[in-house]
Amino acid sequence: MQADLLTTIILPVSLFIIMFGMGLSLRTIDFTGVLKQPKAAVIGIFAQIILLPIIAFLIAIAFKLPPELAVGLMIISFAPSGATSNMFTNLAKGDVALSISLTAIVSLITPFTLPLLTLLAMNYFIGSAEAFELPLLKTIFQLLIITLIPVLIGMFMLFKWQKAANKTEPVIRIFSVIFLLLIILAIIFKNKAQMLDFFIQTGAATLTLNILVLGLGYLLANFFKLSQPQSVSIAYEVGIQNGTLALMVAGTLIGNNTMMIPAVTYSILMFITGFAFGFLLKKQRDSLSIMEE
């Protein structure tokens, strides 16, 4: 993987725009709304902040990933969900309000948790975080500028200029999904000779992680007797990660292009599994409808 204009400028700028777009869709009610369904919110946050990294850690060990690739897998598990998870939730008839609330809350937590957990992952898998530059306070500050600040700007714009915000937000929401795909395509094109090797190295691990967390998120929500729409939302919130952020942390903040590989393969595969999971949910709904007739 090569460090270039993509990792130094395009990724940070695009992430800023994506997070600004998220802010354009957020009202204070999206944060206080979780108080109305605290059980679903607690389960969703637990699954994403704690369960997902634990599963990623076990998979990295089980697949015996090389140290830098193992750290890359952990970074994607530390990232929050994003607009893509909200899109899949909407398509699969999940609880979109819950999805947006969880995305917002976890996105505000991760600027603090992601650098710390990444340092711990580097210490465990590599033996020392000193081999790569990731100063904790500086990284937290950088992530706050790129993630929290644009969200607050977007929320302020929605508060002051609602009509303009409502017109802009759908455009940026579509942009965020398309731009992630374009970034992935750009990386694939620049590294086309190595892509097969990338998938050989991490494809099985990232696919296993993605399928497991999608399924476990759904089953966990069902186990605690959440509604079907809530279960769908939590599954996608845990399984569909902010690949743009993971790529930026690995490629821009750490400056290690090998660590970007799991984020690339995960981001490609999550679109496939996301649609497949939605298809299975639709078949389940159709079967239940036939049985009720």
C-alpha positions as protocol buffer text, in pm:
chain_id: "A"
residue {
  index: 1
  type: MET
  ca { x: 0 y: 0 z: 0 }
}
residue {
  index: 2
  type: GLN
  ca { x: 135 y: 340 z: -94 }
}
residue {
  index: 3
  type: ALA
  ca { x: 102 y: 659 z: 110 }
}
residue {
  index: 4
  type: ASP
  ca { x: 6 y: 946 z: -121 }
}
residue {
  index: 5
  type: LEU
  ca { x: -245 y: 1224 z: -177 }
}
residue {
  index: 6
  type: LEU
  ca { x: -523 y: 980 z: -90 }
}
residue {
  index: 7
  type: THR
  ca { x: -407 y: 912 z: 265 }
}
residue {
  index: 8
  type: THR
  ca { x: -263 y: 1254 z: 343 }
}
residue {
  index: 9
  type: ILE
  ca { x: -539 y: 1484 z: 213 }
}
residue {
  index: 10
  type: ILE
  ca { x: -836 y: 1311 z: 48 }
}
residue {
  index: 11
  type: LEU
  ca { x: -921 y: 1076 z: 337 }
}
residue {
  index: 12
  type: PRO
  ca { x: -916 y: 1344 z: 611 }
}
residue {
  index: 13
  type: VAL
  ca { x: -1113 y: 1594 z: 398 }
}
residue {
  index: 14
  type: SER
  ca { x: -1372 y: 1336 z: 292 }
}
residue {
  index: 15
  type: LEU
  ca { x: -1415 y: 1218 z: 651 }
}
residue {
  index: 16
  type: PHE
  ca { x: -1467 y: 1579 z: 764 }
}
residue {
  index: 17
  type: ILE
  ca { x: -1740 y: 1620 z: 500 }
}
residue {
  index: 18
  type: ILE
  ca { x: -1903 y: 1289 z: 592 }
}
residue {
  index: 19
  type: MET
  ca { x: -1914 y: 1379 z: 962 }
}
residue {
  index: 20
  type: PHE
  ca { x: -2050 y: 1724 z: 872 }
}
residue {
  index: 21
  type: GLY
  ca { x: -2327 y: 1548 z: 682 }
}
residue {
  index: 22
  type: MET
  ca { x: -2402 y: 1336 z: 988 }
}
residue {
  index: 23
  type: GLY
  ca { x: -2434 y: 1652 z: 1194 }
}
residue {
  index: 24
  type: LEU
  ca { x: -2685 y: 1792 z: 944 }
}
residue {
  index: 25
  type: SER
  ca { x: -2918 y: 1502 z: 1030 }
}
residue {
  index: 26
  type: LEU
  ca { x: -2878 y: 1519 z: 1408 }
}
residue {
  index: 27
  type: ARG
  ca { x: -3098 y: 1694 z: 1657 }
}
residue {
  index: 28
  type: THR
  ca { x: -3067 y: 1688 z: 2033 }
}
residue {
  index: 29
  type: ILE
  ca { x: -3367 y: 1454 z: 2032 }
}
residue {
  index: 30
  type: ASP
  ca { x: -3146 y: 1193 z: 1861 }
}
residue {
  index: 31
  type: PHE
  ca { x: -2930 y: 1186 z: 2174 }
}
residue {
  index: 32
  type: THR
  ca { x: -3210 y: 1215 z: 2429 }
}
residue {
  index: 33
  type: GLY
  ca { x: -3416 y: 968 z: 2226 }
}
residue {
  index: 34
  type: VAL
  ca { x: -3204 y: 681 z: 2354 }
}
residue {
  index: 35
  type: LEU
  ca { x: -3344 y: 753 z: 2700 }
}
residue {
  index: 36
  type: LYS
  ca { x: -3682 y: 644 z: 2569 }
}
residue {
  index: 37
  type: GLN
  ca { x: -3541 y: 304 z: 2471 }
}
residue {
  index: 38
  type: PRO
  ca { x: -3240 y: 266 z: 2704 }
}
residue {
  index: 39
  type: LYS
  ca { x: -3235 y: -114 z: 2683 }
}
residue {
  index: 40
  type: ALA
  ca { x: -3178 y: -112 z: 2307 }
}
residue {
  index: 41
  type: ALA
  ca { x: -2922 y: 170 z: 2333 }
}
residue {
  index: 42
  type: VAL
  ca { x: -2719 y: -2 z: 2607 }
}
residue {
  index: 43
  type: ILE
  ca { x: -2715 y: -331 z: 2415 }
}
residue {
  index: 44
  type: GLY
  ca { x: -2615 y: -156 z: 2093 }
}
residue {
  index: 45
  type: ILE
  ca { x: -2335 y: 45 z: 2253 }
}
residue {
  index: 46
  type: PHE
  ca { x: -2208 y: -260 z: 2445 }
}
residue {
  index: 47
  type: ALA
  ca { x: -2207 y: -470 z: 2129 }
}
residue {
  index: 48
  type: GLN
  ca { x: -2012 y: -211 z: 1932 }
}
residue {
  index: 49
  type: ILE
  ca { x: -1768 y: -76 z: 2191 }
}
residue {
  index: 50
  type: ILE
  ca { x: -1691 y: -403 z: 2376 }
}
residue {
  index: 51
  type: LEU
  ca { x: -1819 y: -712 z: 2194 }
}
residue {
  index: 52
  type: LEU
  ca { x: -1693 y: -621 z: 1846 }
}
residue {
  index: 53
  type: PRO
  ca { x: -1326 y: -559 z: 1951 }
}
residue {
  index: 54
  type: ILE
  ca { x: -1324 y: -878 z: 2161 }
}
residue {
  index: 55
  type: ILE
  ca { x: -1439 y: -1084 z: 1861 }
}
residue {
  index: 56
  type: ALA
  ca { x: -1186 y: -909 z: 1634 }
}
residue {
  index: 57
  type: PHE
  ca { x: -909 y: -985 z: 1885 }
}
residue {
  index: 58
  type: LEU
  ca { x: -1002 y: -1354 z: 1897 }
}
residue {
  index: 59
  type: ILE
  ca { x: -1018 y: -1373 z: 1516 }
}
residue {
  index: 60
  type: ALA
  ca { x: -679 y: -1205 z: 1477 }
}
residue {
  index: 61
  type: ILE
  ca { x: -531 y: -1470 z: 1706 }
}
residue {
  index: 62
  type: ALA
  ca { x: -724 y: -1760 z: 1553 }
}
residue {
  index: 63
  type: PHE
  ca { x: -613 y: -1667 z: 1199 }
}
residue {
  index: 64
  type: LYS
  ca { x: -258 y: -1596 z: 1319 }
}
residue {
  index: 65
  type: LEU
  ca { x: -250 y: -1264 z: 1136 }
}
residue {
  index: 66
  type: PRO
  ca { x: 90 y: -1093 z: 1108 }
}
residue {
  index: 67
  type: PRO
  ca { x: 122 y: -818 z: 1373 }
}
residue {
  index: 68
  type: GLU
  ca { x: 51 y: -515 z: 1153 }
}
residue {
  index: 69
  type: LEU
  ca { x: -248 y: -683 z: 987 }
}
residue {
  index: 70
  type: ALA
  ca { x: -381 y: -784 z: 1330 }
}
residue {
  index: 71
  type: VAL
  ca { x: -362 y: -422 z: 1442 }
}
residue {
  index: 72
  type: GLY
  ca { x: -539 y: -318 z: 1120 }
}
residue {
  index: 73
  type: LEU
  ca { x: -820 y: -562 z: 1196 }
}
residue {
  index: 74
  type: MET
  ca { x: -847 y: -420 z: 1548 }
}
residue {
  index: 75
  type: ILE
  ca { x: -866 y: -63 z: 1412 }
}
residue {
  index: 76
  type: ILE
  ca { x: -1170 y: -147 z: 1198 }
}
residue {
  index: 77
  type: SER
  ca { x: -1333 y: -298 z: 1509 }
}
residue {
  index: 78
  type: PHE
  ca { x: -1263 y: 20 z: 1710 }
}
residue {
  index: 79
  type: ALA
  ca { x: -1425 y: 243 z: 1446 }
}
residue {
  index: 80
  type: PRO
  ca { x: -1786 y: 352 z: 1483 }
}
residue {
  index: 81
  type: SER
  ca { x: -2058 y: 277 z: 1233 }
}
residue {
  index: 82
  type: GLY
  ca { x: -2156 y: 546 z: 984 }
}
residue {
  index: 83
  type: ALA
  ca { x: -2403 y: 658 z: 723 }
}
residue {
  index: 84
  type: THR
  ca { x: -2375 y: 319 z: 549 }
}
residue {
  index: 85
  type: SER
  ca { x: -2519 y: 138 z: 852 }
}
residue {
  index: 86
  type: ASN
  ca { x: -2809 y: 383 z: 857 }
}
residue {
  index: 87
  type: MET
  ca { x: -2868 y: 316 z: 486 }
}
residue {
  index: 88
  type: PHE
  ca { x: -2873 y: -62 z: 534 }
}
residue {
  index: 89
  type: THR
  ca { x: -3102 y: -27 z: 837 }
}
residue {
  index: 90
  type: ASN
  ca { x: -3346 y: 176 z: 631 }
}
residue {
  index: 91
  type: LEU
  ca { x: -3340 y: -73 z: 342 }
}
residue {
  index: 92
  type: ALA
  ca { x: -3395 y: -367 z: 581 }
}
residue {
  index: 93
  type: LYS
  ca { x: -3686 y: -193 z: 760 }
}
residue {
  index: 94
  type: GLY
  ca { x: -3496 y: -156 z: 1086 }
}
residue {
  index: 95
  type: ASP
  ca { x: -3535 y: 112 z: 1351 }
}
residue {
  index: 96
  type: VAL
  ca { x: -3370 y: 404 z: 1170 }
}
residue {
  index: 97
  type: ALA
  ca { x: -3406 y: 643 z: 1466 }
}
residue {
  index: 98
  type: LEU
  ca { x: -3220 y: 395 z: 1689 }
}
residue {
  index: 99
  type: SER
  ca { x: -2956 y: 343 z: 1419 }
}
residue {
  index: 100
  type: ILE
  ca { x: -2891 y: 717 z: 1385 }
}
residue {
  index: 101
  type: SER
  ca { x: -2881 y: 763 z: 1764 }
}
residue {
  index: 102
  type: LEU
  ca { x: -2631 y: 479 z: 1810 }
}
residue {
  index: 103
  type: THR
  ca { x: -2416 y: 604 z: 1521 }
}
residue {
  index: 104
  type: ALA
  ca { x: -2410 y: 953 z: 1673 }
}
residue {
  index: 105
  type: ILE
  ca { x: -2329 y: 844 z: 2028 }
}
residue {
  index: 106
  type: VAL
  ca { x: -2058 y: 594 z: 1935 }
}
residue {
  index: 107
  type: SER
  ca { x: -1906 y: 841 z: 1686 }
}
residue {
  index: 108
  type: LEU
  ca { x: -1867 y: 1091 z: 1971 }
}
residue {
  index: 109
  type: ILE
  ca { x: -1710 y: 828 z: 2199 }
}
residue {
  index: 110
  type: THR
  ca { x: -1457 y: 682 z: 1955 }
}
residue {
  index: 111
  type: PRO
  ca { x: -1228 y: 988 z: 1920 }
}
residue {
  index: 112
  type: PHE
  ca { x: -1129 y: 910 z: 2280 }
}
residue {
  index: 113
  type: THR
  ca { x: -1142 y: 528 z: 2277 }
}
residue {
  index: 114
  type: LEU
  ca { x: -997 y: 454 z: 1933 }
}
residue {
  index: 115
  type: PRO
  ca { x: -645 y: 600 z: 1988 }
}
residue {
  index: 116
  type: LEU
  ca { x: -612 y: 438 z: 2331 }
}
residue {
  index: 117
  type: LEU
  ca { x: -730 y: 96 z: 2214 }
}
residue {
  index: 118
  type: THR
  ca { x: -510 y: 118 z: 1903 }
}
residue {
  index: 119
  type: LEU
  ca { x: -206 y: 184 z: 2122 }
}
residue {
  index: 120
  type: LEU
  ca { x: -296 y: -119 z: 2335 }
}
residue {
  index: 121
  type: ALA
  ca { x: -337 y: -332 z: 2021 }
}
residue {
  index: 122
  type: MET
  ca { x: 4 y: -222 z: 1889 }
}
residue {
  index: 123
  type: ASN
  ca { x: 165 y: -297 z: 2223 }
}
residue {
  index: 124
  type: TYR
  ca { x: 11 y: -645 z: 2227 }
}
residue {
  index: 125
  type: PHE
  ca { x: 63 y: -754 z: 1866 }
}
residue {
  index: 126
  type: ILE
  ca { x: 379 y: -564 z: 1774 }
}
residue {
  index: 127
  type: GLY
  ca { x: 537 y: -546 z: 2117 }
}
residue {
  index: 128
  type: SER
  ca { x: 570 y: -169 z: 2117 }
}
residue {
  index: 129
  type: ALA
  ca { x: 370 y: 126 z: 1990 }
}
residue {
  index: 130
  type: GLU
  ca { x: 689 y: 330 z: 1966 }
}
residue {
  index: 131
  type: ALA
  ca { x: 771 y: 184 z: 1624 }
}
residue {
  index: 132
  type: PHE
  ca { x: 482 y: 390 z: 1485 }
}
residue {
  index: 133
  type: GLU
  ca { x: 396 y: 748 z: 1562 }
}
residue {
  index: 134
  type: LEU
  ca { x: 61 y: 763 z: 1741 }
}
residue {
  index: 135
  type: PRO
  ca { x: 89 y: 1014 z: 2028 }
}
residue {
  index: 136
  type: LEU
  ca { x: -226 y: 966 z: 2232 }
}
residue {
  index: 137
  type: LEU
  ca { x: -329 y: 1326 z: 2308 }
}
residue {
  index: 138
  type: LYS
  ca { x: -235 y: 1453 z: 1962 }
}
residue {
  index: 139
  type: THR
  ca { x: -433 y: 1173 z: 1797 }
}
residue {
  index: 140
  type: ILE
  ca { x: -739 y: 1238 z: 2013 }
}
residue {
  index: 141
  type: PHE
  ca { x: -715 y: 1607 z: 1921 }
}
residue {
  index: 142
  type: GLN
  ca { x: -686 y: 1525 z: 1550 }
}
residue {
  index: 143
  type: LEU
  ca { x: -985 y: 1291 z: 1561 }
}
residue {
  index: 144
  type: LEU
  ca { x: -1191 y: 1550 z: 1747 }
}
residue {
  index: 145
  type: ILE
  ca { x: -1115 y: 1805 z: 1474 }
}
residue {
  index: 146
  type: ILE
  ca { x: -1201 y: 1563 z: 1194 }
}
residue {
  index: 147
  type: THR
  ca { x: -1504 y: 1395 z: 1354 }
}
residue {
  index: 148
  type: LEU
  ca { x: -1658 y: 1589 z: 1644 }
}
residue {
  index: 149
  type: ILE
  ca { x: -1611 y: 1946 z: 1514 }
}
residue {
  index: 150
  type: PRO
  ca { x: -1784 y: 1884 z: 1177 }
}
residue {
  index: 151
  type: VAL
  ca { x: -2073 y: 1709 z: 1356 }
}
residue {
  index: 152
  type: LEU
  ca { x: -2120 y: 2014 z: 1579 }
}
residue {
  index: 153
  type: ILE
  ca { x: -2099 y: 2248 z: 1278 }
}
residue {
  index: 154
  type: GLY
  ca { x: -2361 y: 2040 z: 1098 }
}
residue {
  index: 155
  type: MET
  ca { x: -2593 y: 2041 z: 1401 }
}
residue {
  index: 156
  type: PHE
  ca { x: -2551 y: 2419 z: 1434 }
}
residue {
  index: 157
  type: MET
  ca { x: -2636 y: 2464 z: 1064 }
}
residue {
  index: 158
  type: LEU
  ca { x: -2947 y: 2248 z: 1107 }
}
residue {
  index: 159
  type: PHE
  ca { x: -3050 y: 2460 z: 1405 }
}
residue {
  index: 160
  type: LYS
  ca { x: -2991 y: 2795 z: 1230 }
}
residue {
  index: 161
  type: TRP
  ca { x: -3070 y: 2715 z: 866 }
}
residue {
  index: 162
  type: GLN
  ca { x: -3297 y: 2412 z: 865 }
}
residue {
  index: 163
  type: LYS
  ca { x: -3409 y: 2436 z: 501 }
}
residue {
  index: 164
  type: ALA
  ca { x: -3052 y: 2455 z: 370 }
}
residue {
  index: 165
  type: ALA
  ca { x: -2946 y: 2172 z: 602 }
}
residue {
  index: 166
  type: ASN
  ca { x: -3234 y: 1950 z: 490 }
}
residue {
  index: 167
  type: LYS
  ca { x: -3139 y: 2000 z: 126 }
}
residue {
  index: 168
  type: THR
  ca { x: -2768 y: 1941 z: 186 }
}
residue {
  index: 169
  type: GLU
  ca { x: -2784 y: 1636 z: 415 }
}
residue {
  index: 170
  type: PRO
  ca { x: -2926 y: 1382 z: 164 }
}
residue {
  index: 171
  type: VAL
  ca { x: -2660 y: 1480 z: -88 }
}
residue {
  index: 172
  type: ILE
  ca { x: -2378 y: 1428 z: 163 }
}
residue {
  index: 173
  type: ARG
  ca { x: -2536 y: 1102 z: 285 }
}
residue {
  index: 174
  type: ILE
  ca { x: -2524 y: 964 z: -68 }
}
residue {
  index: 175
  type: PHE
  ca { x: -2175 y: 1114 z: -109 }
}
residue {
  index: 176
  type: SER
  ca { x: -2050 y: 933 z: 203 }
}
residue {
  index: 177
  type: VAL
  ca { x: -2146 y: 590 z: 68 }
}
residue {
  index: 178
  type: ILE
  ca { x: -2028 y: 662 z: -287 }
}
residue {
  index: 179
  type: PHE
  ca { x: -1704 y: 821 z: -168 }
}
residue {
  index: 180
  type: LEU
  ca { x: -1613 y: 521 z: 46 }
}
residue {
  index: 181
  type: LEU
  ca { x: -1662 y: 304 z: -261 }
}
residue {
  index: 182
  type: LEU
  ca { x: -1452 y: 542 z: -472 }
}
residue {
  index: 183
  type: ILE
  ca { x: -1174 y: 543 z: -212 }
}
residue {
  index: 184
  type: ILE
  ca { x: -1175 y: 164 z: -208 }
}
residue {
  index: 185
  type: LEU
  ca { x: -1171 y: 153 z: -589 }
}
residue {
  index: 186
  type: ALA
  ca { x: -881 y: 401 z: -594 }
}
residue {
  index: 187
  type: ILE
  ca { x: -686 y: 186 z: -349 }
}
residue {
  index: 188
  type: ILE
  ca { x: -765 y: -127 z: -552 }
}
residue {
  index: 189
  type: PHE
  ca { x: -655 y: 44 z: -875 }
}
residue {
  index: 190
  type: LYS
  ca { x: -330 y: 173 z: -725 }
}
residue {
  index: 191
  type: ASN
  ca { x: -252 y: -167 z: -574 }
}
residue {
  index: 192
  type: LYS
  ca { x: -418 y: -396 z: -829 }
}
residue {
  index: 193
  type: ALA
  ca { x: -110 y: -619 z: -854 }
}
residue {
  index: 194
  type: GLN
  ca { x: -129 y: -683 z: -479 }
}
residue {
  index: 195
  type: MET
  ca { x: -507 y: -702 z: -422 }
}
residue {
  index: 196
  type: LEU
  ca { x: -524 y: -1080 z: -457 }
}
residue {
  index: 197
  type: ASP
  ca { x: -249 y: -1106 z: -197 }
}
residue {
  index: 198
  type: PHE
  ca { x: -437 y: -862 z: 30 }
}
residue {
  index: 199
  type: PHE
  ca { x: -746 y: -1085 z: 19 }
}
residue {
  index: 200
  type: ILE
  ca { x: -540 y: -1396 z: 74 }
}
residue {
  index: 201
  type: GLN
  ca { x: -386 y: -1231 z: 382 }
}
residue {
  index: 202
  type: THR
  ca { x: -698 y: -1082 z: 538 }
}
residue {
  index: 203
  type: GLY
  ca { x: -1008 y: -1176 z: 337 }
}
residue {
  index: 204
  type: ALA
  ca { x: -1101 y: -1481 z: 544 }
}
residue {
  index: 205
  type: ALA
  ca { x: -1044 y: -1299 z: 873 }
}
residue {
  index: 206
  type: THR
  ca { x: -1241 y: -987 z: 778 }
}
residue {
  index: 207
  type: LEU
  ca { x: -1525 y: -1190 z: 625 }
}
residue {
  index: 208
  type: THR
  ca { x: -1544 y: -1407 z: 938 }
}
residue {
  index: 209
  type: LEU
  ca { x: -1549 y: -1097 z: 1159 }
}
residue {
  index: 210
  type: ASN
  ca { x: -1816 y: -930 z: 951 }
}
residue {
  index: 211
  type: ILE
  ca { x: -2049 y: -1231 z: 938 }
}
residue {
  index: 212
  type: LEU
  ca { x: -2001 y: -1310 z: 1308 }
}
residue {
  index: 213
  type: VAL
  ca { x: -2074 y: -959 z: 1435 }
}
residue {
  index: 214
  type: LEU
  ca { x: -2373 y: -912 z: 1206 }
}
residue {
  index: 215
  type: GLY
  ca { x: -2521 y: -1239 z: 1330 }
}
residue {
  index: 216
  type: LEU
  ca { x: -2425 y: -1197 z: 1695 }
}
residue {
  index: 217
  type: GLY
  ca { x: -2557 y: -840 z: 1704 }
}
residue {
  index: 218
  type: TYR
  ca { x: -2891 y: -964 z: 1574 }
}
residue {
  index: 219
  type: LEU
  ca { x: -2902 y: -1266 z: 1805 }
}
residue {
  index: 220
  type: LEU
  ca { x: -2799 y: -1061 z: 2109 }
}
residue {
  index: 221
  type: ALA
  ca { x: -3081 y: -816 z: 2049 }
}
residue {
  index: 222
  type: ASN
  ca { x: -3327 y: -1103 z: 2005 }
}
residue {
  index: 223
  type: PHE
  ca { x: -3198 y: -1270 z: 2322 }
}
residue {
  index: 224
  type: PHE
  ca { x: -3287 y: -957 z: 2519 }
}
residue {
  index: 225
  type: LYS
  ca { x: -3629 y: -955 z: 2351 }
}
residue {
  index: 226
  type: LEU
  ca { x: -3588 y: -634 z: 2154 }
}
residue {
  index: 227
  type: SER
  ca { x: -3826 y: -571 z: 1867 }
}
residue {
  index: 228
  type: GLN
  ca { x: -3742 y: -696 z: 1519 }
}
residue {
  index: 229
  type: PRO
  ca { x: -3663 y: -343 z: 1386 }
}
residue {
  index: 230
  type: GLN
  ca { x: -3436 y: -278 z: 1686 }
}
residue {
  index: 231
  type: SER
  ca { x: -3257 y: -610 z: 1632 }
}
residue {
  index: 232
  type: VAL
  ca { x: -3196 y: -523 z: 1267 }
}
residue {
  index: 233
  type: SER
  ca { x: -3055 y: -182 z: 1364 }
}
residue {
  index: 234
  type: ILE
  ca { x: -2814 y: -326 z: 1620 }
}
residue {
  index: 235
  type: ALA
  ca { x: -2695 y: -594 z: 1376 }
}
residue {
  index: 236
  type: TYR
  ca { x: -2604 y: -332 z: 1117 }
}
residue {
  index: 237
  type: GLU
  ca { x: -2457 y: -91 z: 1372 }
}
residue {
  index: 238
  type: VAL
  ca { x: -2216 y: -364 z: 1487 }
}
residue {
  index: 239
  type: GLY
  ca { x: -2145 y: -511 z: 1144 }
}
residue {
  index: 240
  type: ILE
  ca { x: -2115 y: -205 z: 918 }
}
residue {
  index: 241
  type: GLN
  ca { x: -1818 y: 8 z: 1022 }
}
residue {
  index: 242
  type: ASN
  ca { x: -1690 y: 350 z: 922 }
}
residue {
  index: 243
  type: GLY
  ca { x: -1427 y: 225 z: 680 }
}
residue {
  index: 244
  type: THR
  ca { x: -1322 y: 579 z: 589 }
}
residue {
  index: 245
  type: LEU
  ca { x: -1225 y: 651 z: 949 }
}
residue {
  index: 246
  type: ALA
  ca { x: -1039 y: 320 z: 986 }
}
residue {
  index: 247
  type: LEU
  ca { x: -846 y: 389 z: 665 }
}
residue {
  index: 248
  type: MET
  ca { x: -757 y: 738 z: 784 }
}
residue {
  index: 249
  type: VAL
  ca { x: -636 y: 619 z: 1126 }
}
residue {
  index: 250
  type: ALA
  ca { x: -417 y: 347 z: 974 }
}
residue {
  index: 251
  type: GLY
  ca { x: -293 y: 533 z: 666 }
}
residue {
  index: 252
  type: THR
  ca { x: -291 y: 897 z: 776 }
}
residue {
  index: 253
  type: LEU
  ca { x: -253 y: 916 z: 1154 }
}
residue {
  index: 254
  type: ILE
  ca { x: -30 y: 609 z: 1199 }
}
residue {
  index: 255
  type: GLY
  ca { x: 114 y: 622 z: 848 }
}
residue {
  index: 256
  type: ASN
  ca { x: 130 y: 245 z: 813 }
}
residue {
  index: 257
  type: ASN
  ca { x: -18 y: 130 z: 485 }
}
residue {
  index: 258
  type: THR
  ca { x: -11 y: -240 z: 575 }
}
residue {
  index: 259
  type: MET
  ca { x: -256 y: -167 z: 855 }
}
residue {
  index: 260
  type: MET
  ca { x: -498 y: -28 z: 593 }
}
residue {
  index: 261
  type: ILE
  ca { x: -538 y: -367 z: 425 }
}
residue {
  index: 262
  type: PRO
  ca { x: -800 y: -513 z: 668 }
}
residue {
  index: 263
  type: ALA
  ca { x: -1004 y: -191 z: 640 }
}
residue {
  index: 264
  type: VAL
  ca { x: -1000 y: -223 z: 261 }
}
residue {
  index: 265
  type: THR
  ca { x: -1110 y: -587 z: 253 }
}
residue {
  index: 266
  type: TYR
  ca { x: -1365 y: -536 z: 533 }
}
residue {
  index: 267
  type: SER
  ca { x: -1515 y: -231 z: 359 }
}
residue {
  index: 268
  type: ILE
  ca { x: -1556 y: -426 z: 35 }
}
residue {
  index: 269
  type: LEU
  ca { x: -1702 y: -736 z: 200 }
}
residue {
  index: 270
  type: MET
  ca { x: -1940 y: -549 z: 432 }
}
residue {
  index: 271
  type: PHE
  ca { x: -2139 y: -423 z: 133 }
}
residue {
  index: 272
  type: ILE
  ca { x: -2182 y: -780 z: 10 }
}
residue {
  index: 273
  type: THR
  ca { x: -2274 y: -922 z: 352 }
}
residue {
  index: 274
  type: GLY
  ca { x: -2490 y: -619 z: 430 }
}
residue {
  index: 275
  type: PHE
  ca { x: -2708 y: -676 z: 125 }
}
residue {
  index: 276
  type: ALA
  ca { x: -2708 y: -1054 z: 181 }
}
residue {
  index: 277
  type: PHE
  ca { x: -2820 y: -1007 z: 542 }
}
residue {
  index: 278
  type: GLY
  ca { x: -3097 y: -775 z: 425 }
}
residue {
  index: 279
  type: PHE
  ca { x: -3206 y: -1036 z: 170 }
}
residue {
  index: 280
  type: LEU
  ca { x: -3225 y: -1303 z: 442 }
}
residue {
  index: 281
  type: LEU
  ca { x: -3429 y: -1069 z: 662 }
}
residue {
  index: 282
  type: LYS
  ca { x: -3670 y: -1008 z: 374 }
}
residue {
  index: 283
  type: LYS
  ca { x: -3711 y: -1383 z: 317 }
}
residue {
  index: 284
  type: GLN
  ca { x: -3779 y: -1425 z: 688 }
}
residue {
  index: 285
  type: ARG
  ca { x: -4046 y: -1152 z: 679 }
}
residue {
  index: 286
  type: ASP
  ca { x: -4206 y: -1305 z: 369 }
}
residue {
  index: 287
  type: SER
  ca { x: -4214 y: -1649 z: 535 }
}
residue {
  index: 288
  type: LEU
  ca { x: -4379 y: -1508 z: 847 }
}
residue {
  index: 289
  type: SER
  ca { x: -4635 y: -1324 z: 634 }
}
residue {
  index: 290
  type: ILE
  ca { x: -4727 y: -1647 z: 452 }
}
residue {
  index: 291
  type: MET
  ca { x: -4761 y: -1833 z: 783 }
}
residue {
  index: 292
  type: GLU
  ca { x: -4990 y: -1563 z: 924 }
}
residue {
  index: 293
  type: GLU
  ca { x: -5224 y: -1574 z: 622 }
}
